[in-house]
Amino acid sequence: APEAAGPYALQSGAFRSRDGADDLARRLRRAGFEPRLVRLRDGHLILVRIGRFTGTADAVALARRVRAAGFDALVVDDAARETPVR
């Protein structure tokens, strides 16, 4: 499903350490997904997320694919509050 700028995304992990987040992102990329590392404003955890959606149907469909590939996937509704991790 095409990505859109919206409030929904998939979260596959949350880490205190950049190493853990980078490792999960690498494994997701190898499985064909396009993860990004973000924080929520004023947040301390590094979140590994995939996609941005305007509605939940496409997010839920992608969550099924991510889970079928052996990863955790939770649909979240706060993607508009993300800031990229550099």
N, CA, C and O atoms as a Maestro MAE file, in Angstrom:
{
 s_m_m2io_version
 :::
 2.0.0
}

f_m_ct {
 s_m_title
 :::
 protein
 m_atom[344] {
  # First column is atom index #
  i_m_mmod_type
  r_m_x_coord
  r_m_y_coord
  r_m_z_coord
  i_m_residue_number
  s_m_chain_name
  s_m_pdb_residue_name
  s_m_pdb_atom_name
  i_m_atomic_number
  :::
  1 25 0.837 -1.187 0.000 1 A "ALA " " N  " 7
  2 3 0.000 0.000 0.000 1 A "ALA " " CA " 6
  3 2 0.878 1.244 0.000 1 A "ALA " " C  " 6
  4 15 1.885 1.283 0.706 1 A "ALA " " O  " 8
  5 25 0.522 2.246 -0.765 2 A "PRO " " N  " 7
  6 3 1.333 3.460 -0.796 2 A "PRO " " CA " 6
  7 2 1.269 4.197 0.538 2 A "PRO " " C  " 6
  8 15 0.239 4.209 1.211 2 A "PRO " " O  " 8
  9 25 2.373 4.799 0.897 3 A "GLU " " N  " 7
  10 3 2.419 5.580 2.127 3 A "GLU " " CA " 6
  11 2 1.799 6.951 1.898 3 A "GLU " " C  " 6
  12 15 1.841 7.491 0.792 3 A "GLU " " O  " 8
  13 25 1.239 7.488 2.931 4 A "ALA " " N  " 7
  14 3 0.718 8.853 2.910 4 A "ALA " " CA " 6
  15 2 1.133 9.507 4.217 4 A "ALA " " C  " 6
  16 15 1.402 8.822 5.204 4 A "ALA " " O  " 8
  17 25 1.184 10.805 4.221 5 A "ALA " " N  " 7
  18 3 1.478 11.503 5.471 5 A "ALA " " CA " 6
  19 2 0.212 11.510 6.302 5 A "ALA " " C  " 6
  20 15 -0.737 12.227 5.983 5 A "ALA " " O  " 8
  21 25 0.186 10.738 7.343 6 A "GLY " " N  " 7
  22 3 -0.992 10.658 8.191 6 A "GLY " " CA " 6
  23 2 -0.597 10.332 9.605 6 A "GLY " " C  " 6
  24 15 0.586 10.182 9.912 6 A "GLY " " O  " 8
  25 25 -1.585 10.221 10.471 7 A "PRO " " N  " 7
  26 3 -1.288 10.016 11.891 7 A "PRO " " CA " 6
  27 2 -0.947 8.571 12.264 7 A "PRO " " C  " 6
  28 15 -0.473 8.327 13.374 7 A "PRO " " O  " 8
  29 25 -1.174 7.615 11.370 8 A "TYR " " N  " 7
  30 3 -0.965 6.207 11.712 8 A "TYR " " CA " 6
  31 2 0.355 5.681 11.165 8 A "TYR " " C  " 6
  32 15 0.814 6.095 10.100 8 A "TYR " " O  " 8
  33 25 0.953 4.763 11.912 9 A "ALA " " N  " 7
  34 3 2.190 4.100 11.500 9 A "ALA " " CA " 6
  35 2 2.237 2.753 12.200 9 A "ALA " " C  " 6
  36 15 1.413 2.460 13.067 9 A "ALA " " O  " 8
  37 25 3.212 1.934 11.814 10 A "LEU " " N  " 7
  38 3 3.470 0.691 12.529 10 A "LEU " " CA " 6
  39 2 4.703 0.886 13.384 10 A "LEU " " C  " 6
  40 15 5.692 1.475 12.948 10 A "LEU " " O  " 8
  41 25 4.635 0.390 14.594 11 A "GLN " " N  " 7
  42 3 5.812 0.404 15.458 11 A "GLN " " CA " 6
  43 2 6.242 -1.038 15.669 11 A "GLN " " C  " 6
  44 15 5.443 -1.886 16.066 11 A "GLN " " O  " 8
  45 25 7.517 -1.306 15.399 12 A "SER " " N  " 7
  46 3 8.041 -2.658 15.520 12 A "SER " " CA " 6
  47 2 8.941 -2.818 16.737 12 A "SER " " C  " 6
  48 15 9.256 -3.941 17.129 12 A "SER " " O  " 8
  49 25 9.357 -1.709 17.336 13 A "GLY " " N  " 7
  50 3 10.195 -1.794 18.523 13 A "GLY " " CA " 6
  51 2 10.436 -0.436 19.136 13 A "GLY " " C  " 6
  52 15 10.264 0.596 18.487 13 A "GLY " " O  " 8
  53 25 10.842 -0.446 20.418 14 A "ALA " " N  " 7
  54 3 11.188 0.769 21.155 14 A "ALA " " CA " 6
  55 2 12.420 0.447 21.999 14 A "ALA " " C  " 6
  56 15 12.439 -0.543 22.730 14 A "ALA " " O  " 8
  57 25 13.443 1.285 21.894 15 A "PHE " " N  " 7
  58 3 14.734 0.970 22.497 15 A "PHE " " CA " 6
  59 2 15.316 2.166 23.233 15 A "PHE " " C  " 6
  60 15 15.112 3.315 22.841 15 A "PHE " " O  " 8
  61 25 16.038 1.879 24.299 16 A "ARG " " N  " 7
  62 3 16.835 2.907 24.978 16 A "ARG " " CA " 6
  63 2 18.154 3.085 24.249 16 A "ARG " " C  " 6
  64 15 18.750 4.162 24.275 16 A "ARG " " O  " 8
  65 25 18.608 2.015 23.596 17 A "SER " " N  " 7
  66 3 19.918 2.027 22.943 17 A "SER " " CA " 6
  67 2 19.778 2.142 21.436 17 A "SER " " C  " 6
  68 15 18.918 1.504 20.830 17 A "SER " " O  " 8
  69 25 20.627 2.957 20.839 18 A "ARG " " N  " 7
  70 3 20.643 3.110 19.380 18 A "ARG " " CA " 6
  71 2 21.034 1.791 18.715 18 A "ARG " " C  " 6
  72 15 20.533 1.467 17.638 18 A "ARG " " O  " 8
  73 25 21.926 1.030 19.352 19 A "ASP " " N  " 7
  74 3 22.372 -0.241 18.772 19 A "ASP " " CA " 6
  75 2 21.201 -1.199 18.545 19 A "ASP " " C  " 6
  76 15 21.100 -1.819 17.487 19 A "ASP " " O  " 8
  77 25 20.328 -1.316 19.530 20 A "GLY " " N  " 7
  78 3 19.175 -2.199 19.395 20 A "GLY " " CA " 6
  79 2 18.245 -1.752 18.283 20 A "GLY " " C  " 6
  80 15 17.741 -2.570 17.514 20 A "GLY " " O  " 8
  81 25 18.020 -0.444 18.203 21 A "ALA " " N  " 7
  82 3 17.150 0.102 17.154 21 A "ALA " " CA " 6
  83 2 17.758 -0.109 15.778 21 A "ALA " " C  " 6
  84 15 17.061 -0.483 14.835 21 A "ALA " " O  " 8
  85 25 19.067 0.134 15.663 22 A "ASP " " N  " 7
  86 3 19.745 -0.070 14.382 22 A "ASP " " CA " 6
  87 2 19.687 -1.527 13.947 22 A "ASP " " C  " 6
  88 15 19.486 -1.816 12.768 22 A "ASP " " O  " 8
  89 25 19.862 -2.451 14.899 23 A "ASP " " N  " 7
  90 3 19.820 -3.877 14.578 23 A "ASP " " CA " 6
  91 2 18.448 -4.272 14.036 23 A "ASP " " C  " 6
  92 15 18.355 -4.958 13.018 23 A "ASP " " O  " 8
  93 25 17.389 -3.844 14.710 24 A "LEU " " N  " 7
  94 3 16.045 -4.170 14.234 24 A "LEU " " CA " 6
  95 2 15.792 -3.541 12.868 24 A "LEU " " C  " 6
  96 15 15.227 -4.189 11.987 24 A "LEU " " O  " 8
  97 25 16.197 -2.301 12.682 25 A "ALA " " N  " 7
  98 3 15.998 -1.633 11.388 25 A "ALA " " CA " 6
  99 2 16.715 -2.389 10.269 25 A "ALA " " C  " 6
  100 15 16.168 -2.539 9.177 25 A "ALA " " O  " 8
  101 25 17.929 -2.864 10.533 26 A "ARG " " N  " 7
  102 3 18.672 -3.649 9.523 26 A "ARG " " CA " 6
  103 2 17.921 -4.925 9.159 26 A "ARG " " C  " 6
  104 15 17.804 -5.275 7.985 26 A "ARG " " O  " 8
  105 25 17.413 -5.616 10.180 27 A "ARG " " N  " 7
  106 3 16.686 -6.867 9.919 27 A "ARG " " CA " 6
  107 2 15.393 -6.606 9.143 27 A "ARG " " C  " 6
  108 15 15.026 -7.385 8.263 27 A "ARG " " O  " 8
  109 25 14.711 -5.521 9.468 28 A "LEU " " N  " 7
  110 3 13.494 -5.167 8.726 28 A "LEU " " CA " 6
  111 2 13.817 -4.841 7.268 28 A "LEU " " C  " 6
  112 15 13.093 -5.260 6.364 28 A "LEU " " O  " 8
  113 25 14.902 -4.094 7.036 29 A "ARG " " N  " 7
  114 3 15.302 -3.776 5.656 29 A "ARG " " CA " 6
  115 2 15.606 -5.048 4.874 29 A "ARG " " C  " 6
  116 15 15.196 -5.184 3.721 29 A "ARG " " O  " 8
  117 25 16.322 -5.976 5.497 30 A "ARG " " N  " 7
  118 3 16.638 -7.249 4.825 30 A "ARG " " CA " 6
  119 2 15.374 -8.022 4.471 30 A "ARG " " C  " 6
  120 15 15.364 -8.786 3.506 30 A "ARG " " O  " 8
  121 25 14.315 -7.831 5.243 31 A "ALA " " N  " 7
  122 3 13.040 -8.505 4.982 31 A "ALA " " CA " 6
  123 2 12.186 -7.737 3.980 31 A "ALA " " C  " 6
  124 15 11.079 -8.167 3.656 31 A "ALA " " O  " 8
  125 25 12.688 -6.595 3.480 32 A "GLY " " N  " 7
  126 3 11.966 -5.859 2.448 32 A "GLY " " CA " 6
  127 2 11.128 -4.694 2.928 32 A "GLY " " C  " 6
  128 15 10.357 -4.133 2.150 32 A "GLY " " O  " 8
  129 25 11.260 -4.314 4.191 33 A "PHE " " N  " 7
  130 3 10.498 -3.190 4.724 33 A "PHE " " CA " 6
  131 2 11.376 -1.940 4.756 33 A "PHE " " C  " 6
  132 15 12.594 -2.027 4.603 33 A "PHE " " O  " 8
  133 25 10.753 -0.782 4.955 34 A "GLU " " N  " 7
  134 3 11.476 0.488 4.989 34 A "GLU " " CA " 6
  135 2 11.281 1.156 6.350 34 A "GLU " " C  " 6
  136 15 10.439 2.042 6.496 34 A "GLU " " O  " 8
  137 25 12.056 0.732 7.339 35 A "PRO " " N  " 7
  138 3 11.894 1.299 8.684 35 A "PRO " " CA " 6
  139 2 12.550 2.667 8.804 35 A "PRO " " C  " 6
  140 15 13.398 3.047 7.997 35 A "PRO " " O  " 8
  141 25 12.134 3.394 9.833 36 A "ARG " " N  " 7
  142 3 12.765 4.659 10.177 36 A "ARG " " CA " 6
  143 2 12.900 4.714 11.697 36 A "ARG " " C  " 6
  144 15 12.115 4.105 12.424 36 A "ARG " " O  " 8
  145 25 13.896 5.445 12.159 37 A "LEU " " N  " 7
  146 3 14.113 5.627 13.593 37 A "LEU " " CA " 6
  147 2 13.619 7.012 13.969 37 A "LEU " " C  " 6
  148 15 14.004 8.009 13.358 37 A "LEU " " O  " 8
  149 25 12.765 7.064 14.976 38 A "VAL " " N  " 7
  150 3 12.172 8.326 15.406 38 A "VAL " " CA " 6
  151 2 12.069 8.355 16.920 38 A "VAL " " C  " 6
  152 15 12.222 7.340 17.599 38 A "VAL " " O  " 8
  153 25 11.808 9.541 17.421 39 A "ARG " " N  " 7
  154 3 11.406 9.731 18.819 39 A "ARG " " CA " 6
  155 2 10.113 10.526 18.793 39 A "ARG " " C  " 6
  156 15 9.845 11.255 17.838 39 A "ARG " " O  " 8
  157 25 9.326 10.389 19.824 40 A "LEU " " N  " 7
  158 3 8.202 11.302 20.001 40 A "LEU " " CA " 6
  159 2 8.742 12.535 20.698 40 A "LEU " " C  " 6
  160 15 9.705 12.452 21.460 40 A "LEU " " O  " 8
  161 25 8.135 13.657 20.444 41 A "ARG " " N  " 7
  162 3 8.587 14.889 21.100 41 A "ARG " " CA " 6
  163 2 8.716 14.652 22.596 41 A "ARG " " C  " 6
  164 15 7.808 14.114 23.228 41 A "ARG " " O  " 8
  165 25 9.836 15.051 23.151 42 A "ASP " " N  " 7
  166 3 10.135 14.894 24.578 42 A "ASP " " CA " 6
  167 2 10.276 13.431 25.006 42 A "ASP " " C  " 6
  168 15 10.307 13.145 26.203 42 A "ASP " " O  " 8
  169 25 10.362 12.505 24.053 43 A "GLY " " N  " 7
  170 3 10.513 11.093 24.390 43 A "GLY " " CA " 6
  171 2 11.969 10.698 24.475 43 A "GLY " " C  " 6
  172 15 12.830 11.337 23.869 43 A "GLY " " O  " 8
  173 25 12.248 9.650 25.223 44 A "HIS " " N  " 7
  174 3 13.616 9.178 25.404 44 A "HIS " " CA " 6
  175 2 13.890 7.892 24.634 44 A "HIS " " C  " 6
  176 15 15.048 7.550 24.395 44 A "HIS " " O  " 8
  177 25 12.848 7.182 24.246 45 A "LEU " " N  " 7
  178 3 13.039 5.920 23.536 45 A "LEU " " CA " 6
  179 2 13.207 6.157 22.040 45 A "LEU " " C  " 6
  180 15 12.628 7.085 21.476 45 A "LEU " " O  " 8
  181 25 13.999 5.314 21.415 46 A "ILE " " N  " 7
  182 3 14.143 5.331 19.958 46 A "ILE " " CA " 6
  183 2 13.151 4.309 19.422 46 A "ILE " " C  " 6
  184 15 13.209 3.130 19.770 46 A "ILE " " O  " 8
  185 25 12.246 4.769 18.578 47 A "LEU " " N  " 7
  186 3 11.175 3.935 18.043 47 A "LEU " " CA " 6
  187 2 11.519 3.509 16.623 47 A "LEU " " C  " 6
  188 15 11.996 4.310 15.819 47 A "LEU " " O  " 8
  189 25 11.272 2.247 16.328 48 A "VAL " " N  " 7
  190 3 11.468 1.737 14.971 48 A "VAL " " CA " 6
  191 2 10.085 1.628 14.353 48 A "VAL " " C  " 6
  192 15 9.251 0.841 14.802 48 A "VAL " " O  " 8
  193 25 9.851 2.423 13.323 49 A "ARG " " N  " 7
  194 3 8.522 2.504 12.717 49 A "ARG " " CA " 6
  195 2 8.578 2.293 11.216 49 A "ARG " " C  " 6
  196 15 9.607 2.488 10.569 49 A "ARG " " O  " 8
  197 25 7.433 1.889 10.688 50 A "ILE " " N  " 7
  198 3 7.287 1.634 9.257 50 A "ILE " " CA " 6
  199 2 5.999 2.301 8.797 50 A "ILE " " C  " 6
  200 15 4.961 2.170 9.446 50 A "ILE " " O  " 8
  201 25 6.066 3.020 7.671 51 A "GLY " " N  " 7
  202 3 4.867 3.570 7.032 51 A "GLY " " CA " 6
  203 2 4.262 4.751 7.742 51 A "GLY " " C  " 6
  204 15 4.491 4.986 8.928 51 A "GLY " " O  " 8
  205 25 3.478 5.491 6.978 52 A "ARG " " N  " 7
  206 3 2.622 6.568 7.486 52 A "ARG " " CA " 6
  207 2 1.316 6.456 6.714 52 A "ARG " " C  " 6
  208 15 1.322 6.373 5.486 52 A "ARG " " O  " 8
  209 25 0.211 6.454 7.420 53 A "PHE " " N  " 7
  210 3 -1.085 6.207 6.795 53 A "PHE " " CA " 6
  211 2 -2.131 7.196 7.304 53 A "PHE " " C  " 6
  212 15 -2.070 7.657 8.443 53 A "PHE " " O  " 8
  213 25 -3.084 7.509 6.440 54 A "THR " " N  " 7
  214 3 -4.181 8.391 6.841 54 A "THR " " CA " 6
  215 2 -5.305 7.618 7.525 54 A "THR " " C  " 6
  216 15 -6.106 8.202 8.254 54 A "THR " " O  " 8
  217 25 -5.367 6.313 7.294 55 A "GLY " " N  " 7
  218 3 -6.386 5.480 7.918 55 A "GLY " " CA " 6
  219 2 -5.788 4.184 8.431 55 A "GLY " " C  " 6
  220 15 -4.623 3.883 8.176 55 A "GLY " " O  " 8
  221 25 -6.586 3.427 9.149 56 A "THR " " N  " 7
  222 3 -6.053 2.222 9.775 56 A "THR " " CA " 6
  223 2 -6.061 0.992 8.875 56 A "THR " " C  " 6
  224 15 -5.291 0.065 9.129 56 A "THR " " O  " 8
  225 25 -6.889 0.938 7.840 57 A "ALA " " N  " 7
  226 3 -7.003 -0.284 7.023 57 A "ALA " " CA " 6
  227 2 -5.668 -0.673 6.387 57 A "ALA " " C  " 6
  228 15 -5.268 -1.835 6.460 57 A "ALA " " O  " 8
  229 25 -4.975 0.279 5.767 58 A "ASP " " N  " 7
  230 3 -3.684 -0.019 5.151 58 A "ASP " " CA " 6
  231 2 -2.639 -0.356 6.210 58 A "ASP " " C  " 6
  232 15 -1.787 -1.217 5.994 58 A "ASP " " O  " 8
  233 25 -2.705 0.325 7.356 59 A "ALA " " N  " 7
  234 3 -1.758 0.050 8.440 59 A "ALA " " CA " 6
  235 2 -1.950 -1.366 8.978 59 A "ALA " " C  " 6
  236 15 -0.972 -2.065 9.240 59 A "ALA " " O  " 8
  237 25 -3.182 -1.787 9.141 60 A "VAL " " N  " 7
  238 3 -3.464 -3.140 9.637 60 A "VAL " " CA " 6
  239 2 -3.002 -4.184 8.625 60 A "VAL " " C  " 6
  240 15 -2.456 -5.218 9.010 60 A "VAL " " O  " 8
  241 25 -3.215 -3.927 7.345 61 A "ALA " " N  " 7
  242 3 -2.768 -4.869 6.307 61 A "ALA " " CA " 6
  243 2 -1.240 -5.013 6.328 61 A "ALA " " C  " 6
  244 15 -0.723 -6.125 6.217 61 A "ALA " " O  " 8
  245 25 -0.520 -3.901 6.469 62 A "LEU " " N  " 7
  246 3 0.936 -3.976 6.540 62 A "LEU " " CA " 6
  247 2 1.378 -4.663 7.832 62 A "LEU " " C  " 6
  248 15 2.362 -5.402 7.834 62 A "LEU " " O  " 8
  249 25 0.670 -4.427 8.909 63 A "ALA " " N  " 7
  250 3 1.004 -5.088 10.185 63 A "ALA " " CA " 6
  251 2 0.943 -6.602 10.029 63 A "ALA " " C  " 6
  252 15 1.782 -7.315 10.579 63 A "ALA " " O  " 8
  253 25 -0.027 -7.091 9.294 64 A "ARG " " N  " 7
  254 3 -0.115 -8.548 9.066 64 A "ARG " " CA " 6
  255 2 1.122 -9.055 8.331 64 A "ARG " " C  " 6
  256 15 1.668 -10.102 8.681 64 A "ARG " " O  " 8
  257 25 1.566 -8.317 7.313 65 A "ARG " " N  " 7
  258 3 2.764 -8.715 6.553 65 A "ARG " " CA " 6
  259 2 4.011 -8.690 7.432 65 A "ARG " " C  " 6
  260 15 4.841 -9.597 7.367 65 A "ARG " " O  " 8
  261 25 4.137 -7.658 8.245 66 A "VAL " " N  " 7
  262 3 5.299 -7.530 9.123 66 A "VAL " " CA " 6
  263 2 5.320 -8.674 10.143 66 A "VAL " " C  " 6
  264 15 6.368 -9.271 10.388 66 A "VAL " " O  " 8
  265 25 4.168 -8.974 10.729 67 A "ARG " " N  " 7
  266 3 4.085 -10.085 11.690 67 A "ARG " " CA " 6
  267 2 4.367 -11.424 11.014 67 A "ARG " " C  " 6
  268 15 5.036 -12.282 11.590 67 A "ARG " " O  " 8
  269 25 3.865 -11.605 9.806 68 A "ALA " " N  " 7
  270 3 4.106 -12.848 9.074 68 A "ALA " " CA " 6
  271 2 5.595 -13.048 8.790 68 A "ALA " " C  " 6
  272 15 6.054 -14.182 8.651 68 A "ALA " " O  " 8
  273 25 6.351 -11.945 8.704 69 A "ALA " " N  " 7
  274 3 7.794 -12.008 8.487 69 A "ALA " " CA " 6
  275 2 8.552 -12.234 9.799 69 A "ALA " " C  " 6
  276 15 9.778 -12.335 9.794 69 A "ALA " " O  " 8
  277 25 7.828 -12.313 10.925 70 A "GLY " " N  " 7
  278 3 8.456 -12.635 12.203 70 A "GLY " " CA " 6
  279 2 8.802 -11.456 13.088 70 A "GLY " " C  " 6
  280 15 9.597 -11.589 14.018 70 A "GLY " " O  " 8
  281 25 8.211 -10.298 12.806 71 A "PHE " " N  " 7
  282 3 8.491 -9.093 13.586 71 A "PHE " " CA " 6
  283 2 7.245 -8.662 14.348 71 A "PHE " " C  " 6
  284 15 6.126 -9.024 13.983 71 A "PHE " " O  " 8
  285 25 7.447 -7.892 15.403 72 A "ASP " " N  " 7
  286 3 6.336 -7.262 16.109 72 A "ASP " " CA " 6
  287 2 5.830 -6.105 15.269 72 A "ASP " " C  " 6
  288 15 6.601 -5.475 14.545 72 A "ASP " " O  " 8
  289 25 4.537 -5.822 15.363 73 A "ALA " " N  " 7
  290 3 3.963 -4.688 14.643 73 A "ALA " " CA " 6
  291 2 2.719 -4.216 15.386 73 A "ALA " " C  " 6
  292 15 1.753 -4.961 15.549 73 A "ALA " " O  " 8
  293 25 2.763 -2.989 15.822 74 A "LEU " " N  " 7
  294 3 1.658 -2.369 16.542 74 A "LEU " " CA " 6
  295 2 1.245 -1.121 15.778 74 A "LEU " " C  " 6
  296 15 2.090 -0.282 15.465 74 A "LEU " " O  " 8
  297 25 -0.038 -0.985 15.474 75 A "VAL " " N  " 7
  298 3 -0.526 0.228 14.803 75 A "VAL " " CA " 6
  299 2 -0.612 1.338 15.854 75 A "VAL " " C  " 6
  300 15 -1.252 1.175 16.893 75 A "VAL " " O  " 8
  301 25 0.037 2.459 15.572 76 A "VAL " " N  " 7
  302 3 0.024 3.607 16.479 76 A "VAL " " CA " 6
  303 2 -0.595 4.811 15.767 76 A "VAL " " C  " 6
  304 15 -0.608 4.879 14.538 76 A "VAL " " O  " 8
  305 25 -1.104 5.752 16.551 77 A "ASP " " N  " 7
  306 3 -1.805 6.903 15.956 77 A "ASP " " CA " 6
  307 2 -1.133 8.239 16.274 77 A "ASP " " C  " 6
  308 15 -1.776 9.288 16.244 77 A "ASP " " O  " 8
  309 25 0.161 8.190 16.577 78 A "ASP " " N  " 7
  310 3 0.858 9.423 16.956 78 A "ASP " " CA " 6
  311 2 2.011 9.770 16.012 78 A "ASP " " C  " 6
  312 15 2.942 10.473 16.406 78 A "ASP " " O  " 8
  313 25 1.958 9.289 14.782 79 A "ALA " " N  " 7
  314 3 3.053 9.519 13.830 79 A "ALA " " CA " 6
  315 2 3.263 11.000 13.535 79 A "ALA " " C  " 6
  316 15 4.367 11.393 13.158 79 A "ALA " " O  " 8
  317 25 2.254 11.818 13.693 80 A "ALA " " N  " 7
  318 3 2.402 13.252 13.440 80 A "ALA " " CA " 6
  319 2 3.312 13.920 14.469 80 A "ALA " " C  " 6
  320 15 3.767 15.043 14.253 80 A "ALA " " O  " 8
  321 25 3.579 13.245 15.579 81 A "ARG " " N  " 7
  322 3 4.434 13.812 16.634 81 A "ARG " " CA " 6
  323 2 5.871 13.286 16.589 81 A "ARG " " C  " 6
  324 15 6.653 13.556 17.500 81 A "ARG " " O  " 8
  325 25 6.222 12.543 15.545 82 A "GLU " " N  " 7
  326 3 7.563 11.968 15.437 82 A "GLU " " CA " 6
  327 2 8.605 13.036 15.086 82 A "GLU " " C  " 6
  328 15 8.327 14.011 14.388 82 A "GLU " " O  " 8
  329 25 9.798 12.808 15.593 83 A "THR " " N  " 7
  330 3 10.968 13.555 15.123 83 A "THR " " CA " 6
  331 2 12.037 12.539 14.747 83 A "THR " " C  " 6
  332 15 12.257 11.583 15.491 83 A "THR " " O  " 8
  333 25 12.708 12.719 13.612 84 A "PRO " " N  " 7
  334 3 13.699 11.739 13.165 84 A "PRO " " CA " 6
  335 2 14.887 11.665 14.124 84 A "PRO " " C  " 6
  336 15 15.291 12.665 14.718 84 A "PRO " " O  " 8
  337 25 15.431 10.469 14.258 85 A "VAL " " N  " 7
  338 3 16.666 10.264 15.019 85 A "VAL " " CA " 6
  339 2 17.805 10.371 14.031 85 A "VAL " " C  " 6
  340 15 17.787 9.712 12.991 85 A "VAL " " O  " 8
  341 25 18.781 11.177 14.333 86 A "ARG " " N  " 7
  342 3 19.928 11.366 13.419 86 A "ARG " " CA " 6
  343 2 21.150 10.678 13.969 86 A "ARG " " C  " 6
  344 15 22.213 10.720 13.350 86 A "ARG " " O  " 8
  :::
 }
 m_bond[343] {
  # First column is bond index #
  i_m_from
  i_m_to
  i_m_order
  :::
  1 1 2 1
  2 2 3 1
  3 3 4 2
  4 3 5 1
  5 5 6 1
  6 6 7 1
  7 7 8 2
  8 7 9 1
  9 9 10 1
  10 10 11 1
  11 11 12 2
  12 11 13 1
  13 13 14 1
  14 14 15 1
  15 15 16 2
  16 15 17 1
  17 17 18 1
  18 18 19 1
  19 19 20 2
  20 19 21 1
  21 21 22 1
  22 22 23 1
  23 23 24 2
  24 23 25 1
  25 25 26 1
  26 26 27 1
  27 27 28 2
  28 27 29 1
  29 29 30 1
  30 30 31 1
  31 31 32 2
  32 31 33 1
  33 33 34 1
  34 34 35 1
  35 35 36 2
  36 35 37 1
  37 37 38 1
  38 38 39 1
  39 39 40 2
  40 39 41 1
  41 41 42 1
  42 42 43 1
  43 43 44 2
  44 43 45 1
  45 45 46 1
  46 46 47 1
  47 47 48 2
  48 47 49 1
  49 49 50 1
  50 50 51 1
  51 51 52 2
  52 51 53 1
  53 53 54 1
  54 54 55 1
  55 55 56 2
  56 55 57 1
  57 57 58 1
  58 58 59 1
  59 59 60 2
  60 59 61 1
  61 61 62 1
  62 62 63 1
  63 63 64 2
  64 63 65 1
  65 65 66 1
  66 66 67 1
  67 67 68 2
  68 67 69 1
  69 69 70 1
  70 70 71 1
  71 71 72 2
  72 71 73 1
  73 73 74 1
  74 74 75 1
  75 75 76 2
  76 75 77 1
  77 77 78 1
  78 78 79 1
  79 79 80 2
  80 79 81 1
  81 81 82 1
  82 82 83 1
  83 83 84 2
  84 83 85 1
  85 85 86 1
  86 86 87 1
  87 87 88 2
  88 87 89 1
  89 89 90 1
  90 90 91 1
  91 91 92 2
  92 91 93 1
  93 93 94 1
  94 94 95 1
  95 95 96 2
  96 95 97 1
  97 97 98 1
  98 98 99 1
  99 99 100 2
  100 99 101 1
  101 101 102 1
  102 102 103 1
  103 103 104 2
  104 103 105 1
  105 105 106 1
  106 106 107 1
  107 107 108 2
  108 107 109 1
  109 109 110 1
  110 110 111 1
  111 111 112 2
  112 111 113 1
  113 113 114 1
  114 114 115 1
  115 115 116 2
  116 115 117 1
  117 117 118 1
  118 118 119 1
  119 119 120 2
  120 119 121 1
  121 121 122 1
  122 122 123 1
  123 123 124 2
  124 123 125 1
  125 125 126 1
  126 126 127 1
  127 127 128 2
  128 127 129 1
  129 129 130 1
  130 130 131 1
  131 131 132 2
  132 131 133 1
  133 133 134 1
  134 134 135 1
  135 135 136 2
  136 135 137 1
  137 137 138 1
  138 138 139 1
  139 139 140 2
  140 139 141 1
  141 141 142 1
  142 142 143 1
  143 143 144 2
  144 143 145 1
  145 145 146 1
  146 146 147 1
  147 147 148 2
  148 147 149 1
  149 149 150 1
  150 150 151 1
  151 151 152 2
  152 151 153 1
  153 153 154 1
  154 154 155 1
  155 155 156 2
  156 155 157 1
  157 157 158 1
  158 158 159 1
  159 159 160 2
  160 159 161 1
  161 161 162 1
  162 162 163 1
  163 163 164 2
  164 163 165 1
  165 165 166 1
  166 166 167 1
  167 167 168 2
  168 167 169 1
  169 169 170 1
  170 170 171 1
  171 171 172 2
  172 171 173 1
  173 173 174 1
  174 174 175 1
  175 175 176 2
  176 175 177 1
  177 177 178 1
  178 178 179 1
  179 179 180 2
  180 179 181 1
  181 181 182 1
  182 182 183 1
  183 183 184 2
  184 183 185 1
  185 185 186 1
  186 186 187 1
  187 187 188 2
  188 187 189 1
  189 189 190 1
  190 190 191 1
  191 191 192 2
  192 191 193 1
  193 193 194 1
  194 194 195 1
  195 195 196 2
  196 195 197 1
  197 197 198 1
  198 198 199 1
  199 199 200 2
  200 199 201 1
  201 201 202 1
  202 202 203 1
  203 203 204 2
  204 203 205 1
  205 205 206 1
  206 206 207 1
  207 207 208 2
  208 207 209 1
  209 209 210 1
  210 210 211 1
  211 211 212 2
  212 211 213 1
  213 213 214 1
  214 214 215 1
  215 215 216 2
  216 215 217 1
  217 217 218 1
  218 218 219 1
  219 219 220 2
  220 219 221 1
  221 221 222 1
  222 222 223 1
  223 223 224 2
  224 223 225 1
  225 225 226 1
  226 226 227 1
  227 227 228 2
  228 227 229 1
  229 229 230 1
  230 230 231 1
  231 231 232 2
  232 231 233 1
  233 233 234 1
  234 234 235 1
  235 235 236 2
  236 235 237 1
  237 237 238 1
  238 238 239 1
  239 239 240 2
  240 239 241 1
  241 241 242 1
  242 242 243 1
  243 243 244 2
  244 243 245 1
  245 245 246 1
  246 246 247 1
  247 247 248 2
  248 247 249 1
  249 249 250 1
  250 250 251 1
  251 251 252 2
  252 251 253 1
  253 253 254 1
  254 254 255 1
  255 255 256 2
  256 255 257 1
  257 257 258 1
  258 258 259 1
  259 259 260 2
  260 259 261 1
  261 261 262 1
  262 262 263 1
  263 263 264 2
  264 263 265 1
  265 265 266 1
  266 266 267 1
  267 267 268 2
  268 267 269 1
  269 269 270 1
  270 270 271 1
  271 271 272 2
  272 271 273 1
  273 273 274 1
  274 274 275 1
  275 275 276 2
  276 275 277 1
  277 277 278 1
  278 278 279 1
  279 279 280 2
  280 279 281 1
  281 281 282 1
  282 282 283 1
  283 283 284 2
  284 283 285 1
  285 285 286 1
  286 286 287 1
  287 287 288 2
  288 287 289 1
  289 289 290 1
  290 290 291 1
  291 291 292 2
  292 291 293 1
  293 293 294 1
  294 294 295 1
  295 295 296 2
  296 295 297 1
  297 297 298 1
  298 298 299 1
  299 299 300 2
  300 299 301 1
  301 301 302 1
  302 302 303 1
  303 303 304 2
  304 303 305 1
  305 305 306 1
  306 306 307 1
  307 307 308 2
  308 307 309 1
  309 309 310 1
  310 310 311 1
  311 311 312 2
  312 311 313 1
  313 313 314 1
  314 314 315 1
  315 315 316 2
  316 315 317 1
  317 317 318 1
  318 318 319 1
  319 319 320 2
  320 319 321 1
  321 321 322 1
  322 322 323 1
  323 323 324 2
  324 323 325 1
  325 325 326 1
  326 326 327 1
  327 327 328 2
  328 327 329 1
  329 329 330 1
  330 330 331 1
  331 331 332 2
  332 331 333 1
  333 333 334 1
  334 334 335 1
  335 335 336 2
  336 335 337 1
  337 337 338 1
  338 338 339 1
  339 339 340 2
  340 339 341 1
  341 341 342 1
  342 342 343 1
  343 343 344 2
  :::
 }
}
